[in-house]
Amino acid sequence: MTKVTDAVASLPGETMTKLVIVDDHEALREGLAALLSGSGLEIVGAAGNVAAGLDLVEHTGPDVALLDIRLPDGSGIALTRELLALHPDLGVVLYTGDSDAELLYDGLDSGARGYALKAGSMDELVSAIERVAAGGTYVDPRLDRILLSPRATANVPQLSPREREIMHLMAEGMTAERIGEEITVSVETVRTHVRNVIRKLQARNRVHAIAIALERGEIALDHSED
């Protein structure tokens, strides 16, 4: 059954990230909705299965969908593909307690831009949602070793300085458009560099490429405080 929650009022001039939650455990859905609302996100609805999730996204128009992988009437991965076919700009974060390698690869191949583990903290989950809402990507650091197969890391050409710069900015959550403005190149040039990096690193997609580049030390995230 689909449940649409009351929106949290935002301050004048602020645009809150609109989020839907799809998970078959009612207590978890309600708990997440309460905690994430308190973190400044607007929870526009929650659902417990694939069918209700499709209907919910259609009627609420969220920025991000937080999806469990295992649902009673199907897979959150299959749901991701269906949603993105209908709403290409939707950000999807897969949220699961399962760290199975094949599920992880399937999830990333589905077009999801975030992959968060239920073992993570609420701050980590909020960070994942906000990064995806901004057009970036997120993979729980606990999954790095699973992502990095010998095929992906052995005898791989090094990235050029420009490729490292672009992948660093992408890992920090910037979109291709924002990166183009930052380094004064066209969006298509940025995308060409990303495609080259994916090929060089033998990655499945840009999220996988970021994980490989981080593990190999080609790029590093800035954790300093402002």
N, C-alpha and C positions, 0 to 999 in steps of 0.2 A: 504494500500500500504506500502510495506517495504521500509524503507529509511536507508541506511548505511551512517554514518557520517564519516568525515575525522578523522583519529586517531590523538591523541595529542602526540607529540613527547616526549619521556621520556629521562631522562639523561642517559649517558652511564652506563651500569651495573645495572640499575634499571628495575624491572619488574612491569609494571602497571597492576592493576586489570582491566580486560576487562568486560564491562557491556553492556547488552542490556536492552532496556526499552520497555515495552508493555503497552500502555494506549490509549484509544480511543479518547482522547482530543488532537488534534494536537498541540495546543498552549502550553499545559502542557508538552507534549513530548519534544518539541523544547526548552522550558524553562529549563526543567530538564537537558537535554543534555548539554546545555550551562553552567549551574551552576555546574553540576557534573564534566564536563571536566575541569573547573577552579579549582576544588578541587583535581585534580591529578588522576582522573579515566579516563580510555580510553573507550569512548563510541563507540562501534563497530557497533551499529545499533539501530533503533527504529521501532516499528510496532504498528498498531492500532487495531488488532484483533487476535483471537486465531490462525487462519490459517496462517496468516503472521508471527506471533510469533514463531510457530513451524518451519517454513521455515527459519526464521532469525537465530534461535539458531543453526539449522543444518549447516548453511553455514558460521557462524562466530565463532563458538566455544568459547563462552564467559565463564568467571569464575563465573559470577553472572547474574541472570535475575531478573529485577525489574518489577513485574507484578501487574497491577490493578486487583481487584477482579471482577468487573463488566465490561464485554466486550460485544460488539454488537453481536457476534456470539457464545457466550458461557461464561464460567466462568474462571477467572484466577486460581481458585482452581483446576478445572478439567484440565486446561492447565499445572499446576504444576505437577499433577500426570502423564500426558502424557510425559512431558519433562524429569522427573526423571526416568521414565521407559526406556527412550532412552539414557539418560545421567545421570547416578546415582551420578556422582561427581559434578554435577552442583549445585551451591548455589542459592536458590530462596528466594527472599525477596518479600513478598506480601505488596503492597502499596495501602492504601485505606482510604477513608474518613468515612467508615462505621465501627462502633464499636459494631455491633450486635454480641451477645454471640455465637449463633450457627454458624455464619460465621467464627468467630474466631476459634472455636474448629475444624470446618471442615478444615480451612486453616492449622492449626497446624497438623492435622491428615494427610494432603496431603503429608507431607514430607518437606514442606517449613521450612527453618531454621531461617527466619526473618519475622517479622510482624511490619511494620512501618505505622504510621498514617500520613495522609497528613497535619494534624494540627501541626505536629512537625516541628522543624527547619531544615534547610539544613545541619547543623553540625550533628544533630541526624541521618539524613538519611545517610550521608557519613559514620558515625560511624557504622550504621547497615550494610551497604554494605561491609565495610572493615572487620568487625567482621565475617560476613558470608563467605567472601572470604578466610579468614584465617582458616576456618573450625569450627568456633564457632557459637553461636546462638544469636539472638536479639529479644526481644519483647518490644515494646514501653511501658514505665512505666505507661502510662495512662490506659493501659489495664490490669494492675495487678488485680484490683478488679473484673473485669469480669472473669478472669481466675480462681479466687479462690472461687469456689463454696463450700458450707458447706460440701459436700461429700468429697472434696479434703482436707479439713483442720481440720475436727472434729475427735478427738480421734485417731490421727495418731502417730505411734511410732516415737521416736526421732531417728535421724541419728547418726551413730557412728562417732567418730572423723575422721577416714579415709574417710568415705563417705562425711562428710562435707568438708574435704580438697579437694577431687576430684571435688565435685560440685562447690566449690568456684573457682577452676581453670578453670572449664568448663564455668562458668558464666563470667569469665574474657576473654573468647574467645579462650582458648587453645583446641587443638584437643586431642583425646584419646592418640595418639602417643606421642604428646609433654608432656602430663601429665605423661605418663609412664616413660619418660626420666627424668622428673622433680622430681618424687618421687621414682624412681628406682624400678618400678614394670613392669610386662608385659602389653602389650596393652589389652590382654584378661582379665587380672585382673581388669584393669580400667573399661572395658565394663561390667564386672560382677557386680562391685560396682554400676555402673550407673543403670543397670537393677534392682538391689535390691532397690535402692533409688526410682525408678519409682514405684515399687510395694509397698513400704512402704508408699509413699505419695499419693498412689492411683491416680497417674498422668497419663495423656494420652500418654506422650512421654517426652523426656528429656527437651525440652523447657518448657513444663508445669511444670515439676519437679523443674527446676531452679526458675521459678516464685514463686512456692509455698514455696520453701526453703528460698528465699529472703524475702517474706512476713512474714514468721514465725520467721525470725531472725536466722535461722540455718546457713545461710551464709550472707556475706555482700560484696558489691563491693568496691574496693579501688579507691576512687576518688582523691587521693593525686596527686600532680604534681611531675614529676621527677625533 
